[in-house]
Amino acid sequence: MKKREDLDFKEFEALLSERLQHAEENIEQLKSELFDVSMDDIINDMEDLASLETLNDNDRLLLERQTTELREIHHALSKIKEGTYGICEETAKPIPVERLRANPIARTIVSKTQ
């Protein structure tokens, strides 16, 4: 696979490291909230139960999204180490720097037909 010579990998590594820390903190907080909800014995009525189930479902969805983002961040960081960061995984063309700055975990370029 091609390697990008025109990117400042340190810039993107710093962006990704910041996102990694943020995602890890979010995951820990969500896990804590889910644990707290599971240990809550105070359910007074069906409305409380429904509210807890909704919060629980929302936290699980957020946890799933954060875990996916965490995997994507690790993937991007590994590509930086390989020197292949910023190469579209579908077309093997360079991903525009502006796209990478807006979304450092981008794997593909944005097609004009999309």
C-alpha positions in Angstrom: 0.0 0.0 0.0 1.1 3.6 -0.7 2.4 5.8 2.0 1.7 9.5 2.5 4.7 11.8 2.5 2.6 15.0 2.6 1.0 14.6 6.0 2.3 15.7 9.4 1.6 12.4 11.2 2.4 14.0 14.6 -0.5 16.4 14.1 -3.0 13.5 13.4 -1.5 11.3 16.1 -2.1 14.2 18.6 -5.7 14.6 17.4 -6.3 10.9 17.7 -4.7 10.6 21.1 -7.0 13.3 22.4 -10.0 11.5 21.0 -8.7 8.2 22.4 -8.5 9.7 25.9 -12.0 11.3 25.5 -13.5 8.0 24.3 -11.8 6.0 27.1 -13.2 8.4 29.7 -16.7 8.2 28.2 -16.6 4.4 28.2 -15.6 4.3 31.9 -18.3 6.8 32.8 -21.0 4.8 30.9 -19.9 1.6 32.4 -20.1 3.2 35.9 -23.6 4.5 35.1 -24.8 1.1 33.9 -23.4 -0.5 37.0 -25.1 2.1 39.2 -28.4 1.5 37.4 -28.1 -2.2 37.8 -27.5 -1.8 41.6 -30.4 0.6 42.1 -33.0 -1.1 44.3 -35.4 1.9 44.5 -38.0 1.3 41.8 -41.3 2.7 43.1 -43.6 2.1 40.1 -43.8 1.1 36.5 -43.0 4.7 35.4 -39.7 4.4 37.3 -39.0 1.1 35.8 -39.7 2.3 32.2 -37.5 5.4 32.8 -34.6 3.2 34.1 -34.9 0.9 31.1 -34.8 3.8 28.7 -31.7 5.2 30.4 -30.2 1.8 30.4 -30.9 1.3 26.7 -29.5 4.8 25.9 -26.3 4.1 27.9 -25.8 0.8 26.2 -26.2 2.4 22.8 -23.8 5.2 23.7 -21.3 2.6 25.1 -21.5 0.6 21.8 -20.8 3.8 19.8 -17.9 4.8 22.0 -16.4 1.3 21.8 -16.7 1.4 18.0 -15.0 4.8 17.9 -12.3 3.4 20.2 -11.6 0.6 17.7 -11.5 3.1 14.8 -9.1 5.3 16.7 -6.8 2.4 17.4 -7.0 1.4 13.7 -6.1 5.0 12.6 -3.2 5.1 15.1 -1.9 1.7 13.7 -2.0 3.1 10.2 0.0 6.1 11.3 2.7 3.7 12.6 2.6 1.8 9.3 2.8 5.1 7.4 -0.4 4.3 5.5 -2.7 6.8 7.4 -4.7 9.0 5.1 -5.0 6.5 2.2 -8.5 5.6 1.1 -9.2 1.9 1.9 -11.5 1.7 -1.1 -9.6 3.6 -3.8 -6.0 3.8 -2.5 -6.2 7.6 -3.2 -5.1 10.1 -0.6 -7.9 11.3 1.7 -8.0 15.1 1.6 -6.2 16.7 4.6 -9.4 18.8 5.4 -11.4 15.6 5.7 -8.8 14.0 8.0 -8.8 17.1 10.2 -12.6 17.1 10.4 -12.7 13.3 11.0 -9.3 11.8 11.8 -10.7 8.3 11.8 -11.9 8.6 8.2 -11.0 5.4 6.2 -12.3 6.6 2.8 -12.6 9.7 0.7 -16.0 11.2 0.1 -17.3 10.5 -3.3 -18.9 13.4 -5.2 -21.7 11.1 -6.2 -22.7 10.4 -2.6 
